[in-house]
Amino acid sequence: MKCTNCGIDVPANDLNCPDCGAITARTKADLQKTDPAMTQGIAWALIAMGVLGLAFVISNAWTDWYSGLDYVGPVALLLLGGFTFFVARSKK
């Protein structure tokens, strides 16, 4: 894709020209593209929240309010983060 403002080549996953900052997205399909680096960042954030959640649940396992259901949230975050990371890596 070429920038209409300055004429340089713009990478396929960028919506703005890196040189002049002009918006290069012209169609709905351009706006629906995903940035693989941002998707991987979100995946790592979900994995980190899952690990921290598991650490919190394990560290409080000795309390009276402990339940096996306490693991559902952190494990779900880990699975979602892992799936997102896998999808982001496969789309590169």
Contacts in CASP RR format, 6 or more apart in sequence:
PFRMAT RR
TARGET T0000
AUTHOR 0000-0000-0000
METHOD contacts of the structure
MODEL  1
MKCTNCGIDVPANDLNCPDCGAITARTKADLQKTDPAMTQGIAWALIAMG
VLGLAFVISNAWTDWYSGLDYVGPVALLLLGGFTFFVARSKK
1 9 0 8 1.000
1 10 0 8 1.000
1 12 0 8 1.000
1 24 0 8 1.000
2 8 0 8 1.000
2 9 0 8 1.000
2 10 0 8 1.000
3 9 0 8 1.000
3 10 0 8 1.000
3 17 0 8 1.000
3 19 0 8 1.000
3 20 0 8 1.000
3 22 0 8 1.000
3 24 0 8 1.000
4 22 0 8 1.000
4 24 0 8 1.000
5 17 0 8 1.000
5 20 0 8 1.000
5 21 0 8 1.000
5 22 0 8 1.000
6 17 0 8 1.000
6 19 0 8 1.000
6 20 0 8 1.000
6 22 0 8 1.000
8 17 0 8 1.000
8 18 0 8 1.000
8 19 0 8 1.000
10 16 0 8 1.000
10 17 0 8 1.000
10 18 0 8 1.000
10 24 0 8 1.000
11 18 0 8 1.000
12 33 0 8 1.000
13 33 0 8 1.000
13 34 0 8 1.000
13 35 0 8 1.000
13 36 0 8 1.000
14 24 0 8 1.000
15 23 0 8 1.000
15 24 0 8 1.000
15 25 0 8 1.000
15 30 0 8 1.000
15 31 0 8 1.000
15 33 0 8 1.000
16 22 0 8 1.000
16 23 0 8 1.000
16 24 0 8 1.000
17 23 0 8 1.000
17 24 0 8 1.000
24 30 0 8 1.000
25 31 0 8 1.000
34 91 0 8 1.000
36 88 0 8 1.000
36 91 0 8 1.000
36 92 0 8 1.000
39 84 0 8 1.000
39 87 0 8 1.000
39 88 0 8 1.000
39 91 0 8 1.000
40 85 0 8 1.000
40 88 0 8 1.000
40 89 0 8 1.000
42 81 0 8 1.000
42 84 0 8 1.000
43 81 0 8 1.000
43 82 0 8 1.000
43 84 0 8 1.000
43 85 0 8 1.000
43 88 0 8 1.000
44 85 0 8 1.000
46 77 0 8 1.000
46 78 0 8 1.000
46 80 0 8 1.000
46 81 0 8 1.000
46 82 0 8 1.000
46 84 0 8 1.000
47 77 0 8 1.000
47 78 0 8 1.000
47 81 0 8 1.000
47 82 0 8 1.000
47 85 0 8 1.000
49 74 0 8 1.000
49 77 0 8 1.000
50 73 0 8 1.000
50 74 0 8 1.000
50 75 0 8 1.000
50 77 0 8 1.000
50 78 0 8 1.000
51 74 0 8 1.000
51 78 0 8 1.000
52 74 0 8 1.000
53 73 0 8 1.000
53 74 0 8 1.000
53 77 0 8 1.000
54 71 0 8 1.000
54 74 0 8 1.000
54 75 0 8 1.000
54 78 0 8 1.000
56 74 0 8 1.000
57 70 0 8 1.000
57 71 0 8 1.000
57 74 0 8 1.000
60 66 0 8 1.000
END
